[in-house]
């Protein structure tokens, strides 16, 4: 779901809503966000953070284009490039090894594996074949407190760089136990909707790092507030992505170039999942993503492609 914002002089700004097609990862979904933004009422960021984030992105894009400034410059980014990171979904050992081999050959220096209980042999197999690869795992809340020792042992044996959201967001005791059992950062993802959420979970000893996803916290501004808070207390951070097109990917790359991101995040070109994209994609060279420097959030879309893929427009 895309927001197009125009001013009286004909200037345009574009924003992407990262909500998925169904309310699975969050309560928001693309068609629902479209309805929220089409009814003409103010958007409640607490109720609809991803919809609000799309409006914020479009507003930033419009303003920065007029000012001739890039999003990276606006955010005070200090890096011209950031390391690329790819995600591999659940699969057999052979399927996973094949996928990782393809990514390593393409230049990715970091891979994050999705994991579930009973399927940890894929992690051991990947580490055995790719000894120098930066390796992270993501449990998406599928583990329980019974798996603390297993995950701590995996972290050591597979030389993991991070363990992302192994437990249910409400199972803070298990997360705290794992943090006590390993020096590997245990990153919180699903439960972080605001700085206040992060502060509360941190005080309970249930996170030792954060995956920062701007759409999930209501936009880039809120995400930078989260980065500032975490950096001040020394928490490691990773930039978290959704299945964005090139527009959202440009915004993610600009944020990832801000100081504070010490763990390689989910930063890869959108062509990994999109055969065609109305927006120009990120440039990746030798395992690094070039931080966008054009005015605005991203270059303008290919209007013909955008029109071809559009299924519904707000009046």
Secondary structure, DSSP 8 states (H G I E B T S, - for coil): -EEEEE-TT--EEEEE----SSSSSSS--HHHHHHHHHS-S---TTT-HHHHHHHHHHHHHHHHHHHT-BHHHHHT---SEEE-EEEE-S--HHHHHHHHHHHHHTT-SEEEEE--TT-THHHHHHHHH-TTSEEEEE-TT-B-GGGHHHHHHHHHHTT-SEEE--B-TT-HHHHHHHHHH-SS-EEE-TT-SSHHHHHHHHHTT--SEEEE-HHHHTSHHHHHHHHHHHHHHT-EEEE---S--HHHHHHHHHHHTSTTEEE--S---GGGT-SS-SS----EETTEEE---SSBSS----HHHHHHH------
